[in-house]
Amino acid sequence: MMTTRRILFLLVVLLIAVCPCAAAEFQGTIVDADTRKPIPARVYIEDANGEWLFVESAAANGSALPYREEWVPMEQAVERHTTVSAHPFRIDLPPGRYEVTIERGKEYFPLKEELVIDSNPQQRTFALKRFANLAARGWYSGETHVHRRIQELPNVMLAEDLNVAFPVTFWTTDAFTAPHLKPSTLRRQGPSPFGPRIDHGTDVIAVDETHIMFPRNTEYEIFSIDGQRHVQGAVFILNHKTAYETGMPPVAPIANHAHAEGALLDLDKHSWPWSMMVVPIAKVDLYELSNNSVWRTNFGFRKSASFVPKYMNVEADERGMTERGWLDYGFENYYTLLNCGFRMQPTAGTASGVHPVPLGYSRVYVHTGDAFSADAWLDGLKNGRSFVTTGPMLLGTVNEKLPGEVFTHKEKGDHRFRLRIESLSEQPIDRIEIIVNGKLRRALHPKNRYSQTEAGGFAVVWNIEIPINESSWIAVRSFQIGEDNRTRFAHTAPWHIDVAGEPVRPRREETDYLTGRMEEEITRNKDILPDAALQEFRDALAIYQKIAERAVD
């Protein structure tokens, strides 16, 4: 006679056997469409109810890292994916319909397919097709604002084909407090499964021959002063040699020490209250032309911490700044600083690990020449042999020289410059623009000029000559409007032209904007910051007032 427990056990087994909702195993393998070799990638699976599901590796020596981030619920800014190594992945799925999306970096077409799951196990191979191969031409990608742990980066960097990363090692959010290794309270998804950040020293960490990390980097992100919320902003110190035992502000002592060690300073966002002070006082090297407010998911940051001047023509709607408005605000602020003589180079950062965005969604490509190396990449970043992108590839030369080149002419005159611009993209480019001293000089709408490549992408080559008769800078940018009506862009670093030893002359509205920001910050901080810190705003104001003497109306 069967016991009650035995009867219940058999009933459970029977229900599992006949239930139409029993899950079946699905296995997927991702390969390069040309080589047919397995490759790592980023995987999204969404069920019919809009729930995101996460895969795991089907191989004992494989890896699969889930990523769960959500910000600004009103915008539904959600990022849910798994980065997988170059091994099969698996997941148990109840019968039904699922949408799978697979992406890898910026040079492959995204793949989207529907899965129809029944009660039987299934296997499928997903072939990702390249539309560009920048490494074959000496260009390698990186990003400078990374909150992923070093322990997880080998998986994620390979899945995103991101060649260079600068993970944040030390971080502080309090004024006058030395940066530390503890996890930040700003994390939206709770403590990292990889634990606190670890200082791995200064030696470059190689994932493989063309994927590396510079492991020691610090973020000063000041939100409070003496325990009270009073936002200053953020700045990164990249690839420094000694750990810092003092806090900010003031910023100059630490910045000077960092530069003496060969480190680079990265501005983070231009909209932070202190950012326009930090530029001249800390002698910032890098400007994040695409920053951690630019996401794959919905745009969420609609308000600036600092005022936006009318001359920038920043787009807004009833909810605030639009995504395109945010991009233009960043461009125009950069152009203003270039016109004032601050030759910062563009870079990109996502804050992946804190923000709802994949690692390397925004990235900077650097030209290293015939061979990749850590030193060559860092030198190219510092000297502007680069372009920033959130989508398309944008290669350019001026008089056969890469971005970052400085041309010198001792005498004034009608100097001619030959531009060769090449765009590669997965979707047609809407327009390509040549910017001179912050103003549009020429534009191309390549609807009838692009050619479809053998890989199925789109290519545009534009050769043009432009005259320059005064000290100037030139940059090229392109825009791609996706099927989702979102803007993706690419932007080169500038070429500089020095004529007759004269500096570029900013416009009056630009210097008024910079002096106005400093005056606003002096008023806002006068009863809060100690005098040494407040003096840096006064010094920055004096610098901008001096620059304003050469401004033109």
Buried (B, 14 or more C-beta within 10 A) or exposed (E): EEEEEEEEEEEEEEEEEEEEEEEBBBBBBBBBBEEEEBBBBBBBBBBEEEEBBBBBBBBEEBBBBBBBBBBBEEBEBBBBBBBBBBBBBBBEBBBEEBBBBBBBBBBBBBBEEEBEBEBEEBEEEBBBBBBBBBBEEBBBBBBBBBBBBBBBBBBBBBBBBBBBBBBBBBBBBBBBBBBBEEBBEEEEBEEBEBEEBBEBEBEBBEBEEBBBBBBBBBBBBBBBBEEEEBBBBBBBBBBBEEBBEEBBBBBBEBBEBBBEEEBBBBBBBBBBBBBBBBBBBBBBBBBBBBBBBBBBBBBBBBEBBBEBBEBBEBBEEEEEBBBBBBBBBBBBBBBBBBBBBBBBBBBBBBBBBBBBBBBBBBBBBBBBEEEBBBEBBBBBBBBBBBBBBBBBBBBBBBBEBBBBBBBEBEEEEEBEBEBBBBBBBBBBBBBBBBBBBBEEBBEBEBEEEBEEBEBEBBBBBBEBEBEBEBBBBBBBBBBBBEEEEBBBBBBBBBBBBBBEEEEBBBBEBBBBBBBBBBBBBBEBBEEBBBEEBBBBBBBBBEBBEEBBEBBEE
